[in-house]
Amino acid sequence: MTVNAGALWFALGVSLLTGILFGLAPLVQTSNPNLQHELQEAGRGSVGSAHRLRNVLVISEMALAVVLLVSAG
């Protein structure tokens, strides 16, 4: 059994792209310089756009994990 180099490079590229994409989302989210406002909103228990973005990212990550598991199976 041999390893297909094209498939290996594709998997590596997809892994790096996914890591960069999901790594940049928290960076963009925390780049807001108005921390006092964010802390006040978090203390009130309000659901803002940051929570929605986080939920979308978690759902997307879970969907990609399921697709990868099904494909590997």
HTML snippet that shows the backbone in 3Dmol.js (N, CA, C, O; Angstrom):
<script src="https://3Dmol.org/build/3Dmol-min.js"></script>
<div id="view" style="width:600px;height:400px;position:relative"></div>
<script>
const pdb = `
ATOM      1  N   MET A   1       0.848  -1.169   0.000  1.00  0.00           N
ATOM      2  CA  MET A   1       0.000   0.000   0.000  1.00  0.00           C
ATOM      3  C   MET A   1       0.900   1.239   0.000  1.00  0.00           C
ATOM      4  O   MET A   1       1.864   1.314   0.761  1.00  0.00           O
ATOM      5  N   THR A   2       0.579   2.197  -0.848  1.00  0.00           N
ATOM      6  CA  THR A   2       1.367   3.429  -0.929  1.00  0.00           C
ATOM      7  C   THR A   2       0.478   4.634  -0.645  1.00  0.00           C
ATOM      8  O   THR A   2      -0.747   4.580  -0.761  1.00  0.00           O
ATOM      9  N   VAL A   3       1.125   5.691  -0.280  1.00  0.00           N
ATOM     10  CA  VAL A   3       0.422   6.946   0.000  1.00  0.00           C
ATOM     11  C   VAL A   3       0.418   7.788  -1.266  1.00  0.00           C
ATOM     12  O   VAL A   3       1.461   7.998  -1.886  1.00  0.00           O
ATOM     13  N   ASN A   4      -0.754   8.268  -1.645  1.00  0.00           N
ATOM     14  CA  ASN A   4      -0.890   9.133  -2.813  1.00  0.00           C
ATOM     15  C   ASN A   4      -0.428  10.537  -2.423  1.00  0.00           C
ATOM     16  O   ASN A   4      -1.013  11.162  -1.539  1.00  0.00           O
ATOM     17  N   ALA A   5       0.608  11.024  -3.075  1.00  0.00           N
ATOM     18  CA  ALA A   5       1.177  12.328  -2.723  1.00  0.00           C
ATOM     19  C   ALA A   5       0.181  13.458  -2.983  1.00  0.00           C
ATOM     20  O   ALA A   5       0.126  14.415  -2.211  1.00  0.00           O
ATOM     21  N   GLY A   6      -0.601  13.366  -4.049  1.00  0.00           N
ATOM     22  CA  GLY A   6      -1.586  14.418  -4.339  1.00  0.00           C
ATOM     23  C   GLY A   6      -2.645  14.519  -3.257  1.00  0.00           C
ATOM     24  O   GLY A   6      -3.023  15.616  -2.844  1.00  0.00           O
ATOM     25  N   ALA A   7      -3.120  13.369  -2.800  1.00  0.00           N
ATOM     26  CA  ALA A   7      -4.128  13.360  -1.733  1.00  0.00           C
ATOM     27  C   ALA A   7      -3.551  13.880  -0.426  1.00  0.00           C
ATOM     28  O   ALA A   7      -4.231  14.573   0.330  1.00  0.00           O
ATOM     29  N   LEU A   8      -2.299  13.545  -0.166  1.00  0.00           N
ATOM     30  CA  LEU A   8      -1.641  14.018   1.052  1.00  0.00           C
ATOM     31  C   LEU A   8      -1.488  15.535   1.041  1.00  0.00           C
ATOM     32  O   LEU A   8      -1.749  16.191   2.050  1.00  0.00           O
ATOM     33  N   TRP A   9      -1.068  16.096  -0.089  1.00  0.00           N
ATOM     34  CA  TRP A   9      -0.923  17.551  -0.197  1.00  0.00           C
ATOM     35  C   TRP A   9      -2.271  18.259  -0.129  1.00  0.00           C
ATOM     36  O   TRP A   9      -2.382  19.343   0.445  1.00  0.00           O
ATOM     37  N   PHE A  10      -3.300  17.640  -0.721  1.00  0.00           N
ATOM     38  CA  PHE A  10      -4.642  18.228  -0.658  1.00  0.00           C
ATOM     39  C   PHE A  10      -5.133  18.268   0.786  1.00  0.00           C
ATOM     40  O   PHE A  10      -5.660  19.285   1.237  1.00  0.00           O
ATOM     41  N   ALA A  11      -4.961  17.169   1.508  1.00  0.00           N
ATOM     42  CA  ALA A  11      -5.396  17.117   2.911  1.00  0.00           C
ATOM     43  C   ALA A  11      -4.622  18.117   3.754  1.00  0.00           C
ATOM     44  O   ALA A  11      -5.192  18.764   4.632  1.00  0.00           O
ATOM     45  N   LEU A  12      -3.334  18.247   3.494  1.00  0.00           N
ATOM     46  CA  LEU A  12      -2.533  19.220   4.228  1.00  0.00           C
ATOM     47  C   LEU A  12      -3.001  20.645   3.929  1.00  0.00           C
ATOM     48  O   LEU A  12      -3.111  21.467   4.839  1.00  0.00           O
ATOM     49  N   GLY A  13      -3.278  20.936   2.655  1.00  0.00           N
ATOM     50  CA  GLY A  13      -3.754  22.264   2.285  1.00  0.00           C
ATOM     51  C   GLY A  13      -5.097  22.607   2.896  1.00  0.00           C
ATOM     52  O   GLY A  13      -5.301  23.722   3.375  1.00  0.00           O
ATOM     53  N   VAL A  14      -6.027  21.636   2.879  1.00  0.00           N
ATOM     54  CA  VAL A  14      -7.345  21.861   3.476  1.00  0.00           C
ATOM     55  C   VAL A  14      -7.210  22.058   4.980  1.00  0.00           C
ATOM     56  O   VAL A  14      -7.891  22.906   5.558  1.00  0.00           O
ATOM     57  N   SER A  15      -6.339  21.286   5.616  1.00  0.00           N
ATOM     58  CA  SER A  15      -6.137  21.429   7.060  1.00  0.00           C
ATOM     59  C   SER A  15      -5.576  22.798   7.412  1.00  0.00           C
ATOM     60  O   SER A  15      -6.038  23.439   8.356  1.00  0.00           O
ATOM     61  N   LEU A  16      -4.592  23.241   6.661  1.00  0.00           N
ATOM     62  CA  LEU A  16      -4.012  24.558   6.924  1.00  0.00           C
ATOM     63  C   LEU A  16      -5.011  25.674   6.663  1.00  0.00           C
ATOM     64  O   LEU A  16      -5.103  26.622   7.443  1.00  0.00           O
ATOM     65  N   LEU A  17      -5.755  25.569   5.574  1.00  0.00           N
ATOM     66  CA  LEU A  17      -6.755  26.591   5.253  1.00  0.00           C
ATOM     67  C   LEU A  17      -7.837  26.656   6.323  1.00  0.00           C
ATOM     68  O   LEU A  17      -8.252  27.745   6.721  1.00  0.00           O
ATOM     69  N   THR A  18      -8.290  25.516   6.785  1.00  0.00           N
ATOM     70  CA  THR A  18      -9.310  25.473   7.835  1.00  0.00           C
ATOM     71  C   THR A  18      -8.767  26.050   9.137  1.00  0.00           C
ATOM     72  O   THR A  18      -9.460  26.805   9.819  1.00  0.00           O
ATOM     73  N   GLY A  19      -7.548  25.703   9.481  1.00  0.00           N
ATOM     74  CA  GLY A  19      -6.940  26.241  10.700  1.00  0.00           C
ATOM     75  C   GLY A  19      -6.783  27.746  10.650  1.00  0.00           C
ATOM     76  O   GLY A  19      -7.035  28.439  11.635  1.00  0.00           O
ATOM     77  N   ILE A  20      -6.366  28.248   9.501  1.00  0.00           N
ATOM     78  CA  ILE A  20      -6.209  29.698   9.348  1.00  0.00           C
ATOM     79  C   ILE A  20      -7.573  30.388   9.404  1.00  0.00           C
ATOM     80  O   ILE A  20      -7.724  31.420  10.057  1.00  0.00           O
ATOM     81  N   LEU A  21      -8.566  29.813   8.716  1.00  0.00           N
ATOM     82  CA  LEU A  21      -9.901  30.411   8.698  1.00  0.00           C
ATOM     83  C   LEU A  21     -10.501  30.470  10.097  1.00  0.00           C
ATOM     84  O   LEU A  21     -10.988  31.518  10.520  1.00  0.00           O
ATOM     85  N   PHE A  22     -10.468  29.358  10.813  1.00  0.00           N
ATOM     86  CA  PHE A  22     -11.054  29.337  12.150  1.00  0.00           C
ATOM     87  C   PHE A  22     -10.161  30.028  13.176  1.00  0.00           C
ATOM     88  O   PHE A  22     -10.619  30.338  14.276  1.00  0.00           O
ATOM     89  N   GLY A  23      -8.911  30.273  12.844  1.00  0.00           N
ATOM     90  CA  GLY A  23      -8.046  31.032  13.727  1.00  0.00           C
ATOM     91  C   GLY A  23      -8.211  32.530  13.555  1.00  0.00           C
ATOM     92  O   GLY A  23      -8.016  33.291  14.503  1.00  0.00           O
ATOM     93  N   LEU A  24      -8.570  32.960  12.352  1.00  0.00           N
ATOM     94  CA  LEU A  24      -8.747  34.386  12.111  1.00  0.00           C
ATOM     95  C   LEU A  24     -10.080  34.914  12.639  1.00  0.00           C
ATOM     96  O   LEU A  24     -10.182  36.092  12.980  1.00  0.00           O
ATOM     97  N   ALA A  25     -11.085  34.072  12.709  1.00  0.00           N
ATOM     98  CA  ALA A  25     -12.397  34.527  13.183  1.00  0.00           C
ATOM     99  C   ALA A  25     -12.333  35.066  14.614  1.00  0.00           C
ATOM    100  O   ALA A  25     -12.871  36.146  14.858  1.00  0.00           O
ATOM    101  N   PRO A  26     -11.705  34.375  15.576  1.00  0.00           N
ATOM    102  CA  PRO A  26     -11.590  34.970  16.914  1.00  0.00           C
ATOM    103  C   PRO A  26     -10.721  36.226  16.924  1.00  0.00           C
ATOM    104  O   PRO A  26     -10.951  37.132  17.725  1.00  0.00           O
ATOM    105  N   LEU A  27      -9.732  36.285  16.045  1.00  0.00           N
ATOM    106  CA  LEU A  27      -8.891  37.475  15.969  1.00  0.00           C
ATOM    107  C   LEU A  27      -9.715  38.686  15.542  1.00  0.00           C
ATOM    108  O   LEU A  27      -9.586  39.766  16.119  1.00  0.00           O
ATOM    109  N   VAL A  28     -10.553  38.503  14.541  1.00  0.00           N
ATOM    110  CA  VAL A  28     -11.409  39.595  14.078  1.00  0.00           C
ATOM    111  C   VAL A  28     -12.411  39.969  15.168  1.00  0.00           C
ATOM    112  O   VAL A  28     -12.712  41.145  15.368  1.00  0.00           O
ATOM    113  N   GLN A  29     -12.919  38.967  15.861  1.00  0.00           N
ATOM    114  CA  GLN A  29     -13.912  39.205  16.909  1.00  0.00           C
ATOM    115  C   GLN A  29     -13.299  39.992  18.075  1.00  0.00           C
ATOM    116  O   GLN A  29     -13.964  40.857  18.644  1.00  0.00           O
ATOM    117  N   THR A  30     -12.059  39.709  18.432  1.00  0.00           N
ATOM    118  CA  THR A  30     -11.438  40.378  19.581  1.00  0.00           C
ATOM    119  C   THR A  30     -10.704  41.649  19.201  1.00  0.00           C
ATOM    120  O   THR A  30     -10.119  42.295  20.071  1.00  0.00           O
ATOM    121  N   SER A  31     -10.714  42.028  17.943  1.00  0.00           N
ATOM    122  CA  SER A  31     -10.012  43.248  17.541  1.00  0.00           C
ATOM    123  C   SER A  31     -10.806  44.510  17.865  1.00  0.00           C
ATOM    124  O   SER A  31     -10.346  45.616  17.583  1.00  0.00           O
ATOM    125  N   ASN A  32     -11.985  44.359  18.450  1.00  0.00           N
ATOM    126  CA  ASN A  32     -12.797  45.514  18.826  1.00  0.00           C
ATOM    127  C   ASN A  32     -12.135  46.228  20.005  1.00  0.00           C
ATOM    128  O   ASN A  32     -11.973  45.624  21.065  1.00  0.00           O
ATOM    129  N   PRO A  33     -11.748  47.498  19.849  1.00  0.00           N
ATOM    130  CA  PRO A  33     -11.051  48.183  20.938  1.00  0.00           C
ATOM    131  C   PRO A  33     -11.957  48.623  22.090  1.00  0.00           C
ATOM    132  O   PRO A  33     -11.443  49.011  23.139  1.00  0.00           O
ATOM    133  N   ASN A  34     -13.275  48.578  21.939  1.00  0.00           N
ATOM    134  CA  ASN A  34     -14.201  49.023  22.973  1.00  0.00           C
ATOM    135  C   ASN A  34     -14.522  47.860  23.905  1.00  0.00           C
ATOM    136  O   ASN A  34     -15.611  47.290  23.837  1.00  0.00           O
ATOM    137  N   LEU A  35     -13.580  47.509  24.772  1.00  0.00           N
ATOM    138  CA  LEU A  35     -13.756  46.359  25.651  1.00  0.00           C
ATOM    139  C   LEU A  35     -14.762  46.625  26.764  1.00  0.00           C
ATOM    140  O   LEU A  35     -15.453  45.702  27.195  1.00  0.00           O
ATOM    141  N   GLN A  36     -14.860  47.850  27.233  1.00  0.00           N
ATOM    142  CA  GLN A  36     -15.798  48.159  28.309  1.00  0.00           C
ATOM    143  C   GLN A  36     -17.230  47.899  27.856  1.00  0.00           C
ATOM    144  O   GLN A  36     -18.029  47.345  28.610  1.00  0.00           O
ATOM    145  N   HIS A  37     -17.553  48.290  26.645  1.00  0.00           N
ATOM    146  CA  HIS A  37     -18.893  48.065  26.110  1.00  0.00           C
ATOM    147  C   HIS A  37     -19.168  46.561  25.985  1.00  0.00           C
ATOM    148  O   HIS A  37     -20.255  46.099  26.330  1.00  0.00           O
ATOM    149  N   GLU A  38     -18.189  45.806  25.496  1.00  0.00           N
ATOM    150  CA  GLU A  38     -18.356  44.360  25.326  1.00  0.00           C
ATOM    151  C   GLU A  38     -18.550  43.674  26.676  1.00  0.00           C
ATOM    152  O   GLU A  38     -19.381  42.774  26.802  1.00  0.00           O
ATOM    153  N   LEU A  39     -17.794  44.093  27.675  1.00  0.00           N
ATOM    154  CA  LEU A  39     -17.925  43.492  28.996  1.00  0.00           C
ATOM    155  C   LEU A  39     -19.279  43.821  29.627  1.00  0.00           C
ATOM    156  O   LEU A  39     -19.863  42.980  30.310  1.00  0.00           O
ATOM    157  N   GLN A  40     -19.773  45.023  29.406  1.00  0.00           N
ATOM    158  CA  GLN A  40     -21.084  45.383  29.942  1.00  0.00           C
ATOM    159  C   GLN A  40     -22.180  44.564  29.281  1.00  0.00           C
ATOM    160  O   GLN A  40     -23.115  44.129  29.954  1.00  0.00           O
ATOM    161  N   GLU A  41     -22.080  44.347  27.973  1.00  0.00           N
ATOM    162  CA  GLU A  41     -23.079  43.544  27.284  1.00  0.00           C
ATOM    163  C   GLU A  41     -23.018  42.090  27.712  1.00  0.00           C
ATOM    164  O   GLU A  41     -24.053  41.438  27.850  1.00  0.00           O
ATOM    165  N   ALA A  42     -21.822  41.581  27.920  1.00  0.00           N
ATOM    166  CA  ALA A  42     -21.684  40.189  28.341  1.00  0.00           C
ATOM    167  C   ALA A  42     -22.245  40.003  29.742  1.00  0.00           C
ATOM    168  O   ALA A  42     -22.800  38.948  30.051  1.00  0.00           O
ATOM    169  N   GLY A  43     -22.108  41.015  30.594  1.00  0.00           N
ATOM    170  CA  GLY A  43     -22.630  40.917  31.950  1.00  0.00           C
ATOM    171  C   GLY A  43     -24.145  40.918  31.993  1.00  0.00           C
ATOM    172  O   GLY A  43     -24.733  40.367  32.923  1.00  0.00           O
ATOM    173  N   ARG A  44     -24.784  41.519  31.015  1.00  0.00           N
ATOM    174  CA  ARG A  44     -26.245  41.565  30.979  1.00  0.00           C
ATOM    175  C   ARG A  44     -26.849  40.279  30.439  1.00  0.00           C
ATOM    176  O   ARG A  44     -28.054  40.055  30.561  1.00  0.00           O
ATOM    177  N   GLY A  45     -26.036  39.451  29.855  1.00  0.00           N
ATOM    178  CA  GLY A  45     -26.547  38.195  29.305  1.00  0.00           C
ATOM    179  C   GLY A  45     -27.212  38.357  27.956  1.00  0.00           C
ATOM    180  O   GLY A  45     -27.999  37.505  27.545  1.00  0.00           O
ATOM    181  N   SER A  46     -26.906  39.437  27.264  1.00  0.00           N
ATOM    182  CA  SER A  46     -27.521  39.646  25.958  1.00  0.00           C
ATOM    183  C   SER A  46     -26.840  38.776  24.916  1.00  0.00           C
ATOM    184  O   SER A  46     -25.667  38.421  25.033  1.00  0.00           O
ATOM    185  N   VAL A  47     -27.607  38.451  23.906  1.00  0.00           N
ATOM    186  CA  VAL A  47     -27.062  37.651  22.810  1.00  0.00           C
ATOM    187  C   VAL A  47     -26.762  38.611  21.675  1.00  0.00           C
ATOM    188  O   VAL A  47     -27.669  39.132  21.026  1.00  0.00           O
ATOM    189  N   GLY A  48     -25.486  38.836  21.445  1.00  0.00           N
ATOM    190  CA  GLY A  48     -25.080  39.772  20.405  1.00  0.00           C
ATOM    191  C   GLY A  48     -24.581  39.044  19.178  1.00  0.00           C
ATOM    192  O   GLY A  48     -24.682  37.823  19.064  1.00  0.00           O
ATOM    193  N   SER A  49     -24.039  39.827  18.263  1.00  0.00           N
ATOM    194  CA  SER A  49     -23.542  39.242  17.014  1.00  0.00           C
ATOM    195  C   SER A  49     -22.332  38.352  17.263  1.00  0.00           C
ATOM    196  O   SER A  49     -22.085  37.420  16.498  1.00  0.00           O
ATOM    197  N   ALA A  50     -21.573  38.627  18.325  1.00  0.00           N
ATOM    198  CA  ALA A  50     -20.405  37.795  18.631  1.00  0.00           C
ATOM    199  C   ALA A  50     -20.836  36.381  18.989  1.00  0.00           C
ATOM    200  O   ALA A  50     -20.182  35.412  18.601  1.00  0.00           O
ATOM    201  N   HIS A  51     -21.932  36.259  19.727  1.00  0.00           N
ATOM    202  CA  HIS A  51     -22.422  34.934  20.104  1.00  0.00           C
ATOM    203  C   HIS A  51     -22.952  34.197  18.876  1.00  0.00           C
ATOM    204  O   HIS A  51     -22.755  32.990  18.740  1.00  0.00           O
ATOM    205  N   ARG A  52     -23.611  34.909  18.003  1.00  0.00           N
ATOM    206  CA  ARG A  52     -24.115  34.276  16.776  1.00  0.00           C
ATOM    207  C   ARG A  52     -22.965  33.807  15.890  1.00  0.00           C
ATOM    208  O   ARG A  52     -23.021  32.717  15.321  1.00  0.00           O
ATOM    209  N   LEU A  53     -21.932  34.623  15.774  1.00  0.00           N
ATOM    210  CA  LEU A  53     -20.764  34.238  14.985  1.00  0.00           C
ATOM    211  C   LEU A  53     -20.113  32.992  15.569  1.00  0.00           C
ATOM    212  O   LEU A  53     -19.735  32.080  14.834  1.00  0.00           O
ATOM    213  N   ARG A  54     -19.984  32.955  16.877  1.00  0.00           N
ATOM    214  CA  ARG A  54     -19.391  31.794  17.536  1.00  0.00           C
ATOM    215  C   ARG A  54     -20.238  30.551  17.303  1.00  0.00           C
ATOM    216  O   ARG A  54     -19.701  29.474  17.044  1.00  0.00           O
ATOM    217  N   ASN A  55     -21.550  30.690  17.392  1.00  0.00           N
ATOM    218  CA  ASN A  55     -22.431  29.548  17.154  1.00  0.00           C
ATOM    219  C   ASN A  55     -22.333  29.057  15.716  1.00  0.00           C
ATOM    220  O   ASN A  55     -22.322  27.850  15.474  1.00  0.00           O
ATOM    221  N   VAL A  56     -22.262  29.977  14.763  1.00  0.00           N
ATOM    222  CA  VAL A  56     -22.133  29.587  13.356  1.00  0.00           C
ATOM    223  C   VAL A  56     -20.819  28.849  13.125  1.00  0.00           C
ATOM    224  O   VAL A  56     -20.782  27.849  12.407  1.00  0.00           O
ATOM    225  N   LEU A  57     -19.741  29.340  13.731  1.00  0.00           N
ATOM    226  CA  LEU A  57     -18.451  28.679  13.570  1.00  0.00           C
ATOM    227  C   LEU A  57     -18.441  27.285  14.193  1.00  0.00           C
ATOM    228  O   LEU A  57     -17.867  26.357  13.623  1.00  0.00           O
ATOM    229  N   VAL A  58     -19.063  27.133  15.339  1.00  0.00           N
ATOM    230  CA  VAL A  58     -19.123  25.816  15.979  1.00  0.00           C
ATOM    231  C   VAL A  58     -19.941  24.850  15.128  1.00  0.00           C
ATOM    232  O   VAL A  58     -19.551  23.696  14.949  1.00  0.00           O
ATOM    233  N   ILE A  59     -21.057  25.311  14.611  1.00  0.00           N
ATOM    234  CA  ILE A  59     -21.900  24.449  13.765  1.00  0.00           C
ATOM    235  C   ILE A  59     -21.149  24.070  12.493  1.00  0.00           C
ATOM    236  O   ILE A  59     -21.207  22.920  12.058  1.00  0.00           O
ATOM    237  N   SER A  60     -20.442  25.033  11.891  1.00  0.00           N
ATOM    238  CA  SER A  60     -19.675  24.738  10.681  1.00  0.00           C
ATOM    239  C   SER A  60     -18.563  23.738  10.961  1.00  0.00           C
ATOM    240  O   SER A  60     -18.316  22.834  10.163  1.00  0.00           O
ATOM    241  N   GLU A  61     -17.897  23.903  12.089  1.00  0.00           N
ATOM    242  CA  GLU A  61     -16.822  22.980  12.442  1.00  0.00           C
ATOM    243  C   GLU A  61     -17.355  21.573  12.671  1.00  0.00           C
ATOM    244  O   GLU A  61     -16.737  20.596  12.248  1.00  0.00           O
ATOM    245  N   MET A  62     -18.489  21.466  13.331  1.00  0.00           N
ATOM    246  CA  MET A  62     -19.092  20.150  13.562  1.00  0.00           C
ATOM    247  C   MET A  62     -19.536  19.522  12.242  1.00  0.00           C
ATOM    248  O   MET A  62     -19.373  18.317  12.048  1.00  0.00           O
ATOM    249  N   ALA A  63     -20.089  20.317  11.341  1.00  0.00           N
ATOM    250  CA  ALA A  63     -20.518  19.790  10.042  1.00  0.00           C
ATOM    251  C   ALA A  63     -19.318  19.283   9.237  1.00  0.00           C
ATOM    252  O   ALA A  63     -19.386  18.223   8.616  1.00  0.00           O
ATOM    253  N   LEU A  64     -18.229  20.039   9.252  1.00  0.00           N
ATOM    254  CA  LEU A  64     -17.026  19.590   8.548  1.00  0.00           C
ATOM    255  C   LEU A  64     -16.454  18.326   9.172  1.00  0.00           C
ATOM    256  O   LEU A  64     -15.979  17.443   8.457  1.00  0.00           O
ATOM    257  N   ALA A  65     -16.493  18.228  10.494  1.00  0.00           N
ATOM    258  CA  ALA A  65     -15.997  17.023  11.158  1.00  0.00           C
ATOM    259  C   ALA A  65     -16.832  15.808  10.783  1.00  0.00           C
ATOM    260  O   ALA A  65     -16.289  14.726  10.559  1.00  0.00           O
ATOM    261  N   VAL A  66     -18.148  15.979  10.712  1.00  0.00           N
ATOM    262  CA  VAL A  66     -19.019  14.859  10.335  1.00  0.00           C
ATOM    263  C   VAL A  66     -18.751  14.442   8.891  1.00  0.00           C
ATOM    264  O   VAL A  66     -18.691  13.250   8.591  1.00  0.00           O
ATOM    265  N   VAL A  67     -18.592  15.404   8.009  1.00  0.00           N
ATOM    266  CA  VAL A  67     -18.294  15.088   6.605  1.00  0.00           C
ATOM    267  C   VAL A  67     -16.974  14.335   6.498  1.00  0.00           C
ATOM    268  O   VAL A  67     -16.876  13.357   5.757  1.00  0.00           O
ATOM    269  N   LEU A  68     -15.966  14.782   7.229  1.00  0.00           N
ATOM    270  CA  LEU A  68     -14.678  14.087   7.196  1.00  0.00           C
ATOM    271  C   LEU A  68     -14.764  12.684   7.773  1.00  0.00           C
ATOM    272  O   LEU A  68     -14.143  11.762   7.244  1.00  0.00           O
ATOM    273  N   LEU A  69     -15.517  12.508   8.841  1.00  0.00           N
ATOM    274  CA  LEU A  69     -15.685  11.179   9.429  1.00  0.00           C
ATOM    275  C   LEU A  69     -16.425  10.236   8.504  1.00  0.00           C
ATOM    276  O   LEU A  69     -16.056   9.069   8.376  1.00  0.00           O
ATOM    277  N   VAL A  70     -17.458  10.729   7.865  1.00  0.00           N
ATOM    278  CA  VAL A  70     -18.221   9.897   6.924  1.00  0.00           C
ATOM    279  C   VAL A  70     -17.358   9.541   5.711  1.00  0.00           C
ATOM    280  O   VAL A  70     -17.390   8.410   5.226  1.00  0.00           O
ATOM    281  N   SER A  71     -16.597  10.508   5.235  1.00  0.00           N
ATOM    282  CA  SER A  71     -15.718  10.243   4.091  1.00  0.00           C
ATOM    283  C   SER A  71     -14.625   9.241   4.449  1.00  0.00           C
ATOM    284  O   SER A  71     -14.277   8.380   3.640  1.00  0.00           O
ATOM    285  N   ALA A  72     -14.094   9.353   5.635  1.00  0.00           N
ATOM    286  CA  ALA A  72     -13.035   8.419   6.068  1.00  0.00           C
ATOM    287  C   ALA A  72     -13.583   7.006   6.261  1.00  0.00           C
ATOM    288  O   ALA A  72     -12.883   6.016   6.048  1.00  0.00           O
ATOM    289  N   GLY A  73     -14.843   6.935   6.668  1.00  0.00           N
ATOM    290  CA  GLY A  73     -15.475   5.625   6.874  1.00  0.00           C
ATOM    291  C   GLY A  73     -15.740   4.922   5.589  1.00  0.00           C
ATOM    292  O   GLY A  73     -16.267   3.810   5.591  1.00  0.00           O
TER     293      GLY A  73
END
`;
const viewer = $3Dmol.createViewer("view");
viewer.addModel(pdb, "pdb");
viewer.setStyle({}, {cartoon: {color: "spectrum"}});
viewer.zoomTo();
viewer.render();
</script>
